Amino acid sequence: MDFYYMPGSAGCRTVIMVAKALGLELNKKLVNTMEGDQMKPEFLKLNPQHTIPTLVDNGFSIWESRAIAVYLVEKYGKDDSLFPKDPKKQAVVNQRLYFDMGTLTDAFTKYYYPLFRTGKLGSEEDLKRIETAFGFLDTFLEGQEYVAGDSLTVADIAILANVSTFEVIEFDFSKYSNVVRWYANAKKVTPGWDENWEGLLLMKAFFDTTKAFFNMDFYYMPGSSGCRTIIMVAKALGLELNKKLLNTMEGEQLKPEFVKLNPQHTIPTLVDNGFSIWESRAIAVYLVEKYGKDDSLFPKDPKTRAVVNQRLYFDMGTLYDSFAKYYYPLFHTGKPGTEEDLKKIETSFGFLDTFLEGREYVAGDQLTVADIAILATVSTFDIVKFDFSKYANVTRWYANAKEVTPGWNENWEGLLAMKALLEDREAAGK
């Protein structure tokens, strides 16, 4: 029996527990629906609805967990205890299975699934649907040890898979005393419970990661080079940032609530599910190491990583430092820095041009966080009309980097906001 599944899925866990109760071995085949495995032609031939779980038993293909559960019991069960033949008993089991799908699962889906798309849970009305569903289940269990009669059935197993899902994401159903009593017993008497829980822990990890994706407070100003770096890195990783504008021109970074997050009171600052970190390059590396699907943006190879790190420190300590020394005085006095400061910029671009000799990217043969950080800086020079056309390698790299770096458009929008501010300061200084 080939069993196409994902361990976190409630339906898949239902079938695993039913198979365990029947003493059946499943030939498990992982289908990563997050990567679109279910859309592959070979899977569509088995299940044109492209859903999991799907069971192929000696050439016979069937999907929908409750249908699979009943099929397995009817074909392989030594008796009918898990799915009684008595019409009335069977009718109650079926009712509970349809309740599980159409009411309990549906309530879960409406409230929790939006989190995976938008980072936010469903509405208060959706939460009430969950409470209503648990209220019904509590009523069904009044004076009963099992959900559909006086012995364990596939209805208990399916509903156990679902209720345990609510538990692992910390929905509090303690006020439903009959459900609590049934759940404590069901965990003990249902074969395969341990594997069900293992699958739930994987699901919880994914759930927690998803919450974190959408639970990142990002304190920023759109014109800041460091902030734009993080916006582009997040875009490259497919992360959503909960952006919180912090007007440093008005001193908002000195407010006590922000100083608690970052005693150095700088931007950008990221707060990821309670963990606070600042300095754009440190944030960029953190995001890649925690959320990157691979290490392409910050390679694990020590030599390659060393070059990336060198370029990041060059960006901060040489390239951006030269920008700050020459252009920052404009914000204070309306006039740029000295000729010596201008020469430091030219020296910095000379170094960068050398780094890029014969290279498409600044630290290897692919885009890394070093390219993104330096792109944020070089584009800042571009917006203030510093002419770097004589640096041919930089010009070539810059043209390509703008094309291949996710989030470039938002980077440019931030630069336009910065340009407007700079022009206002220049006008004030004349």
C-alpha positions in Angstrom: 0.0 0.0 0.0 1.6 3.3 -1.1 0.5 6.1 1.2 1.1 9.6 -0.1 1.1 12.0 2.9 2.6 14.8 5.0 3.1 14.0 8.6 1.5 17.2 9.9 -1.8 16.7 8.1 -4.7 15.7 10.3 -6.2 13.5 7.6 -2.9 11.7 7.1 -2.5 11.2 10.8 -6.0 9.7 10.9 -5.1 7.1 8.3 -1.8 6.3 10.1 -3.6 5.6 13.3 -6.3 3.5 11.6 -3.6 1.5 9.8 -1.9 0.9 13.2 -5.1 -0.3 14.7 -5.5 -2.8 11.9 -1.9 -4.0 12.0 -1.2 -2.7 8.5 2.1 -1.5 7.1 1.9 1.6 4.9 4.6 2.3 2.3 4.8 6.0 3.1 5.7 8.4 0.3 6.2 12.0 1.4 4.3 14.6 -0.8 5.5 18.1 0.0 2.5 20.2 -0.9 4.3 23.3 0.1 6.7 22.6 -2.9 3.9 21.6 -5.2 4.7 17.9 -5.3 1.0 17.2 -5.6 0.8 18.9 -9.0 3.4 16.5 -10.6 1.9 14.5 -13.5 2.6 11.2 -11.9 0.6 12.1 -8.8 -2.3 13.7 -10.8 -2.7 10.3 -12.5 -3.3 8.7 -9.1 -5.5 11.6 -7.8 -6.8 14.2 -10.2 -8.0 16.2 -7.2 -4.3 16.3 -6.1 -4.9 16.1 -2.4 -3.4 14.2 0.5 -3.8 11.7 2.0 -4.0 9.4 -1.0 -3.8 5.6 -0.8 -2.9 3.2 -3.6 -3.7 -0.3 -2.6 -2.5 -2.8 -5.2 -3.5 -0.4 -8.1 -6.7 0.9 -6.5 -6.4 4.7 -5.8 -8.5 6.4 -3.1 -8.3 9.7 -1.4 -10.0 11.7 1.4 -8.9 10.4 4.8 -12.3 9.3 6.1 -13.1 7.4 3.0 -9.6 5.7 3.2 -10.2 4.9 6.9 -13.5 3.2 6.2 -12.1 1.3 3.2 -9.2 0.0 5.2 -11.5 -1.3 8.0 -14.0 -2.8 5.6 -11.3 -4.6 3.6 -8.7 -5.5 6.3 -10.5 -5.4 9.6 -10.7 -8.7 11.6 -14.1 -7.5 12.9 -16.4 -4.5 12.4 -15.6 -2.8 15.7 -14.0 0.2 14.1 -16.8 0.6 11.6 -19.9 -1.3 12.7 -22.1 -3.1 10.2 -25.2 -2.4 12.2 -27.1 0.3 10.2 -27.9 2.5 13.2 -24.5 2.3 14.7 -22.9 2.9 11.3 -25.1 5.9 10.7 -23.9 7.5 13.9 -20.2 6.9 13.0 -20.9 8.4 9.6 -22.6 11.4 11.1 -19.6 12.0 13.4 -17.2 11.6 10.4 -19.1 14.2 8.4 -19.3 16.4 11.5 -15.5 16.1 11.8 -15.0 17.2 8.2 -17.9 19.7 7.7 -17.9 21.4 11.2 -14.9 20.7 13.3 -12.2 20.8 10.5 -14.1 23.6 8.7 -14.0 25.7 11.9 -10.2 25.1 12.2 -9.6 26.0 8.6 -11.5 29.2 8.7 -9.8 30.5 11.8 -6.2 29.2 11.5 -5.5 28.9 7.7 -5.5 32.6 7.1 -2.4 32.7 9.2 -0.5 30.9 6.5 -1.5 33.4 3.9 -1.8 36.8 5.7 -0.1 36.3 9.0 -3.3 36.9 10.8 -5.9 34.6 12.4 -9.5 34.6 11.2 -12.2 36.8 12.7 -14.0 36.6 16.1 -16.9 35.1 14.3 -14.6 32.3 13.0 -13.3 31.7 16.5 -16.9 31.4 17.7 -17.4 28.7 15.1 -14.7 26.7 16.8 -16.3 27.1 20.1 -19.7 26.1 18.7 -18.1 23.0 17.1 -16.5 22.0 20.5 -19.9 22.7 22.1 -21.5 20.2 19.8 -18.8 17.6 20.4 -19.2 18.1 24.1 -22.9 17.4 23.8 -22.3 14.2 21.7 -20.0 12.9 24.5 -22.4 13.5 27.4 -22.5 10.2 29.2 -20.4 8.5 26.5 -16.8 7.2 26.5 -16.6 7.3 22.7 -17.9 9.7 20.1 -20.2 7.2 18.4 -21.1 4.4 20.7 -19.6 2.2 23.4 -16.3 1.4 21.7 -13.5 3.0 19.7 -14.4 3.6 16.0 -12.9 5.4 13.0 -14.9 8.4 14.2 -12.9 8.6 17.4 -9.7 8.3 15.5 -10.5 11.0 12.9 -11.8 13.4 15.6 -8.7 12.6 17.8 -6.5 13.7 14.9 -8.4 17.0 14.8 -8.7 17.7 18.5 -5.0 17.0 19.0 -4.3 19.6 16.3 -6.2 22.2 18.3 -4.2 21.2 21.3 -0.8 21.6 19.7 -1.6 25.1 18.5 -2.8 25.9 22.0 -6.5 26.3 21.6 -7.9 26.1 25.1 -10.8 23.6 25.2 -10.6 22.9 28.9 -14.1 24.2 29.5 -15.6 21.4 27.5 -15.3 18.8 30.2 -16.7 15.9 28.2 -14.2 16.5 25.4 -11.4 16.7 27.9 -12.4 13.4 29.5 -12.8 11.7 26.1 -9.5 13.1 24.8 -7.5 11.9 27.8 -8.8 8.4 27.2 -8.6 8.4 23.4 -4.9 9.3 23.6 -4.3 6.1 25.7 -6.4 3.6 23.8 -5.8 4.7 20.2 -3.0 2.8 18.4 -0.6 5.0 16.7 -1.0 8.0 19.0 2.8 8.5 19.4 3.2 8.8 15.6 0.2 11.2 15.5 2.0 13.4 18.1 5.3 13.3 16.2 3.4 14.6 13.1 1.8 17.3 15.3 5.2 18.5 16.5 6.3 18.9 12.9 3.1 20.8 12.2 3.6 23.0 15.2 7.1 23.9 14.1 5.8 25.0 10.8 2.9 26.8 12.5 5.3 28.6 14.8 7.6 29.5 11.9 4.7 30.9 10.0 3.6 33.0 12.9 7.2 34.3 13.2 7.2 35.2 9.5 4.3 37.5 10.2 5.3 38.5 13.7 8.4 40.5 12.8 8.2 44.1 13.9 10.6 46.1 11.7 11.5 49.6 12.9 12.7 51.7 10.0 12.8 54.8 7.8 12.4 54.2 4.1 15.3 56.3 3.1 17.8 54.5 5.3 20.3 52.4 3.4 20.4 49.8 6.1 16.6 49.6 6.3 16.4 49.2 2.5 18.9 46.3 2.8 16.6 44.5 5.1 13.5 45.1 3.0 15.3 43.6 0.0 16.7 40.6 2.0 13.2 39.9 3.4 11.7 40.1 -0.1 14.3 37.6 -1.3 13.3 35.2 1.5 9.6 35.7 1.0 9.2 37.2 4.5 6.6 39.7 5.5 7.8 42.5 7.7 5.4 44.4 10.1 6.8 47.8 9.3 6.8 50.4 12.0 7.9 53.8 10.8 10.4 55.4 13.3 11.1 59.1 12.6 14.6 59.6 13.8 14.4 63.3 12.7 11.7 63.8 15.4 13.7 61.8 18.0 11.3 58.8 18.1 14.2 56.4 18.6 14.8 57.9 22.0 11.4 57.0 23.3 11.6 54.7 26.4 9.6 51.9 24.7 12.1 51.8 21.8 15.2 52.1 23.9 14.0 49.0 25.7 14.1 47.2 22.4 17.4 48.7 21.3 19.5 50.6 23.9 21.7 51.8 21.1 18.5 53.4 19.7 19.4 52.9 16.0 17.5 51.8 12.9 16.9 49.3 11.4 15.8 47.3 14.4 14.0 43.9 14.0 12.0 42.2 16.7 11.3 38.6 15.7 8.8 37.0 18.0 10.4 38.7 21.1 14.0 38.6 19.9 15.4 42.1 19.2 18.4 42.6 16.9 19.8 45.7 15.2 22.5 46.7 12.6 21.3 45.9 9.1 24.0 43.5 8.1 23.6 41.5 11.3 19.8 41.4 10.7 20.3 40.3 7.1 22.5 37.4 8.1 20.1 36.4 10.9 17.1 36.3 8.6 19.0 34.2 6.0 20.3 31.7 8.6 16.9 31.3 10.3 14.5 31.5 7.4 16.5 30.8 4.2 15.5 27.7 2.3 19.1 27.2 1.4 22.4 29.0 2.1 22.8 30.8 -1.3 22.5 34.3 0.2 25.0 33.5 3.0 26.9 30.4 2.1 28.0 27.9 4.7 31.4 27.2 3.0 33.9 28.9 5.3 36.0 30.5 2.5 32.9 31.8 0.6 31.4 33.1 3.8 34.6 34.8 4.7 34.5 36.8 1.5 30.8 37.7 2.0 31.7 38.9 5.5 34.6 40.9 4.2 32.4 42.7 1.7 29.8 43.4 4.4 32.4 45.0 6.7 33.8 46.9 3.6 30.3 48.2 2.9 29.9 49.5 6.5 33.4 50.6 7.3 34.6 51.9 4.0 31.9 52.5 1.3 29.1 53.7 3.5 31.4 55.5 5.8 32.7 57.6 2.9 29.1 58.4 2.0 28.4 59.5 5.6 31.4 61.7 5.9 30.7 63.6 2.7 26.9 63.7 2.5 25.7 63.7 6.1 26.9 67.3 6.7 24.2 68.3 4.2 21.6 67.3 6.7 23.1 69.5 9.4 24.6 72.5 7.5 23.2 72.3 4.0 26.7 71.8 2.6 28.6 68.6 1.8 31.9 67.5 3.3 35.5 68.4 2.2 37.4 67.5 -0.9 39.3 65.0 1.2 36.0 63.3 2.0 35.1 63.2 -1.6 38.4 61.5 -2.4 37.5 58.8 0.2 34.4 58.0 -1.9 36.5 57.7 -5.0 38.9 55.4 -3.2 36.0 53.2 -2.0 34.6 52.9 -5.5 38.1 52.0 -6.8 38.3 49.2 -4.3 34.8 47.9 -5.2 35.7 48.1 -8.9 38.7 45.9 -8.2 36.6 43.4 -6.2 34.3 43.1 -9.2 37.0 42.5 -11.9 35.9 39.4 -13.8 33.0 38.9 -11.4 29.2 39.2 -11.7 28.6 39.4 -8.0 30.6 41.0 -5.2 31.4 37.9 -3.3 31.3 34.9 -5.6 29.3 33.5 -8.5 25.8 34.2 -7.1 23.7 36.9 -5.3 24.5 37.1 -1.6 23.6 39.5 1.2 26.8 41.3 0.4 25.4 42.3 -3.0 22.1 43.4 -1.4 23.8 45.5 1.2 26.2 47.1 -1.3 23.3 47.6 -3.7 21.5 49.6 -1.1 24.6 51.8 -0.6 25.6 52.2 -4.3 22.0 53.2 -5.1 22.2 55.8 -2.4 25.2 57.3 -4.3 23.2 57.1 -7.5 20.2 59.0 -6.1 22.5 61.9 -4.9 24.0 62.0 -8.4 27.5 60.9 -7.5 29.0 59.9 -10.9 30.6 56.5 -10.7 30.4 55.8 -14.5 34.2 55.6 -14.7 34.1 52.5 -12.6 33.2 50.1 -15.3 32.9 47.0 -13.2 30.7 48.7 -10.7 28.5 50.1 -13.4 28.1 46.6 -15.0 27.4 45.0 -11.6 24.9 47.7 -10.6 22.9 47.3 -13.8 22.6 43.6 -13.2 22.0 43.8 -9.4 19.0 46.1 -10.0 17.5 43.5 -12.3 18.1 40.4 -10.2 17.6 41.6 -6.6 14.1 41.1 -5.2 12.6 44.3 -3.6 14.6 46.7 -5.9 11.5 48.8 -6.5 10.8 49.4 -2.9 14.5 50.2 -2.4 14.1 52.9 -5.1 10.9 54.3 -3.5 12.8 54.7 -0.3 15.6 56.5 -2.1 13.2 58.9 -3.7 11.9 59.8 -0.2 15.5 60.3 0.9 16.2 62.5 -2.1 13.3 64.7 -1.3 14.5 65.2 2.2 18.1 65.9 1.0 16.9 68.5 -1.5 14.9 70.2 1.3 18.1 70.4 3.4 20.1 71.7 0.5 17.5 74.4 -0.2 17.5 75.4 3.5 21.3 75.7 3.5 21.4 78.2 0.5 
